[in-house]
């Protein structure tokens, strides 16, 4: 997109691609994408935040887009991912001791770990879609979700290396990406073993109209990148979940000590998963995140709320950061 700069940065033993825009002296806002996504998900926020004087920095996370993709899922633990970001901040933030953080989906999860491990680096965190999930010392993550949602829950179905990749290829990556970005299925994502990604031999299904907020050019961009890289890098985040659980035992019971604003769409598949609304609004979330300052539910928006409602989301981000600069300088 016009005016957005792109460059490669060496971090934590890999090469990472970043998109950035804004004055060099502006406060850095680090924008973290999820699955199956790219820096591109923040295209509207990069433009909007930079126009407000921030320096917006959006990487392709490890395993995505033009960033390097280690082969083994064991190289996608939270320690690897946070290590990448700490090195990236050392490279792009200059003498800024603290930066603002925004994360969506897996980017939100990685953002929680960054706040947990290195709170002194974060002024404030705007989290989209995925609330903080404390470590359960009694059960590994995959075993836990399987017990609640069954073997066909998407996280369970992503565990076997190569299998989901083959199923996506059979269903056509373009169709899969379009469905993920524009679908409005509520509740926990279930992938039945028979045709999990909705392969459709009817050629007319390609003529389904895209929503106004997600153009053919947007879809083309995603398809061009994932046709080049495949999906293994992103799927490896799920395959490393149990390993991350093992490595984070020292942080059992730890709370997030960073000011947080949480946002979600009212039609988000995470928000509409059983138990999530109760956790967010019933006090559990605030107990685990003592500096949870705001919760915003945006009407008529699904999982990719930052793309569906870009101006509204950018305004919420800016409003929170202004409040922190004015009122919470002690954090």
Residue pairs with C-beta under 8 A, 6 or more apart in sequence:
1 43
1 46
1 47
3 21
3 47
3 50
4 19
4 20
4 21
4 43
4 46
4 47
5 19
5 20
5 21
6 17
6 18
6 19
6 20
7 17
7 18
7 20
8 15
8 16
8 17
8 18
8 66
9 15
9 16
9 17
9 18
9 59
9 88
9 91
9 92
10 16
10 87
10 91
11 83
11 84
11 85
11 87
11 88
11 91
12 80
12 83
12 84
12 86
12 87
14 62
14 67
14 68
14 70
14 84
15 67
15 68
16 59
16 60
16 61
16 62
16 67
16 68
16 84
16 88
17 39
17 59
17 60
17 65
17 66
17 67
18 39
18 57
18 58
18 59
18 60
18 88
18 92
19 39
19 40
19 42
19 46
19 57
19 58
19 59
20 46
20 55
20 56
20 57
20 58
20 92
21 46
21 47
21 50
21 55
21 56
22 49
22 50
22 53
22 54
22 55
22 56
23 50
23 53
23 55
24 55
24 94
25 55
26 50
26 53
26 54
26 55
27 53
27 54
27 55
27 96
27 99
27 100
27 123
27 321
28 54
28 55
28 57
28 89
28 92
28 93
28 96
28 99
28 100
29 49
29 54
29 55
29 56
29 57
29 99
29 100
29 101
29 102
29 317
29 321
30 57
30 58
30 59
30 85
30 88
30 89
30 99
30 100
30 101
30 102
31 39
31 42
31 45
31 46
31 56
31 57
31 58
31 102
31 103
31 107
32 58
32 59
32 61
32 85
32 101
32 102
32 103
32 104
32 106
32 107
32 108
32 110
32 111
33 39
33 40
33 41
33 42
33 58
33 60
33 61
33 64
33 104
33 105
33 106
33 107
34 41
34 103
34 104
34 105
34 106
34 107
34 108
34 129
34 130
35 105
35 106
35 234
35 235
35 237
35 238
36 177
36 180
36 222
36 226
36 231
36 234
37 64
37 104
37 105
37 107
38 60
38 64
38 65
38 221
38 222
38 225
39 58
39 59
39 60
39 65
40 218
40 221
40 222
41 104
41 304
41 306
41 307
42 56
42 58
42 102
42 306
44 306
44 307
44 310
44 311
44 313
44 314
45 56
45 58
45 102
45 306
45 310
45 313
45 314
45 317
46 56
46 58
48 310
48 311
48 314
48 318
49 56
49 314
49 317
49 318
50 56
52 318
54 100
54 321
55 92
57 88
57 92
59 67
59 84
59 85
59 88
60 66
60 67
61 67
61 81
61 84
61 106
61 107
61 110
62 68
62 69
62 70
62 75
62 76
62 80
62 81
62 84
62 233
63 69
63 70
63 76
63 232
63 233
63 234
63 236
63 237
64 225
64 229
64 233
64 234
65 225
65 229
66 225
69 229
69 232
69 233
70 76
72 236
73 161
73 236
73 239
73 240
73 243
74 240
74 243
75 236
75 240
76 233
76 236
76 237
76 239
76 240
77 240
77 243
77 244
77 247
78 109
78 110
78 113
78 244
78 247
78 248
79 244
79 247
81 110
81 113
81 237
82 110
82 113
82 114
82 117
82 118
85 110
85 114
86 114
86 118
86 121
89 99
89 121
93 99
97 120
97 121
98 120
98 121
98 122
98 123
99 121
99 122
99 123
100 122
100 123
100 124
100 125
100 126
100 321
100 324
101 111
101 114
101 115
101 122
101 123
101 124
101 125
101 126
102 111
102 125
102 126
102 127
102 128
102 317
103 109
103 110
103 111
103 112
103 125
103 126
103 127
103 128
104 128
104 129
104 130
104 304
104 305
104 306
105 128
105 129
105 130
105 303
106 130
106 234
106 237
108 127
108 128
108 129
108 130
109 130
109 133
111 125
111 127
112 125
112 127
112 130
112 132
112 133
112 256
114 121
114 122
115 122
115 125
115 256
115 257
115 258
115 260
116 251
116 254
116 256
117 251
119 256
119 257
119 258
122 258
123 259
123 321
123 324
123 325
123 331
124 258
124 259
124 260
124 261
124 320
124 321
124 324
124 328
124 331
125 256
125 258
125 259
125 260
125 261
126 260
126 261
126 262
126 263
126 316
126 317
126 320
126 321
127 260
127 261
127 262
127 263
128 262
128 263
128 264
128 305
128 306
128 313
129 263
129 264
129 265
129 268
129 270
129 271
129 303
129 305
130 270
131 262
131 276
131 279
131 280
131 285
132 256
132 285
132 288
132 289
134 252
134 253
134 254
134 288
135 245
135 248
135 249
135 251
135 252
135 253
136 144
137 249
137 252
139 147
140 241
140 242
140 245
141 155
141 241
141 242
141 244
141 245
142 155
142 156
142 159
142 241
142 242
143 242
145 153
145 155
145 156
146 153
146 156
149 156
149 188
149 190
150 156
150 190
151 157
152 190
152 191
152 192
152 193
152 196
153 188
153 189
153 190
153 191
154 188
154 189
154 190
154 191
155 238
155 241
157 163
157 164
157 191
157 193
157 196
158 164
158 235
158 238
158 239
159 238
159 239
161 232
161 239
162 232
164 231
164 235
165 230
165 231
165 232
165 235
167 196
167 197
168 176
168 197
168 231
170 197
170 199
171 195
171 196
171 197
171 198
171 199
172 199
173 223
173 226
173 227
173 231
174 219
174 223
175 197
175 198
175 199
175 200
175 205
175 206
176 197
176 198
177 219
177 222
177 223
177 226
178 208
178 210
178 219
179 197
179 198
181 214
181 219
181 222
181 304
181 307
182 210
182 211
182 214
183 302
184 267
184 302
185 269
186 267
186 269
186 272
187 269
187 272
187 273
187 274
188 269
188 273
188 274
189 269
191 197
210 216
210 219
211 308
213 307
213 308
213 309
213 310
214 304
214 307
255 288
255 289
255 290
256 288
256 289
256 290
256 291
257 290
257 291
258 291
258 331
259 291
259 293
259 324
259 328
259 331
260 289
260 291
260 292
260 293
261 293
261 294
261 295
261 296
261 316
261 317
261 320
262 280
262 285
262 292
262 294
262 295
262 296
263 295
263 296
263 297
263 298
263 305
263 313
263 316
264 270
264 271
264 280
264 296
264 297
264 298
264 305
265 271
265 297
265 298
265 300
265 301
265 302
265 303
265 305
265 308
265 309
266 297
266 298
266 299
266 300
266 301
267 300
267 301
267 302
267 303
268 301
268 302
268 303
268 305
269 302
269 303
270 276
270 303
271 277
271 280
271 297
278 284
279 285
280 295
281 295
285 292
285 295
286 292
291 331
293 320
293 323
294 320
296 316
298 305
298 309
298 312
298 313
301 308
301 309
302 308
305 313
306 313
324 331
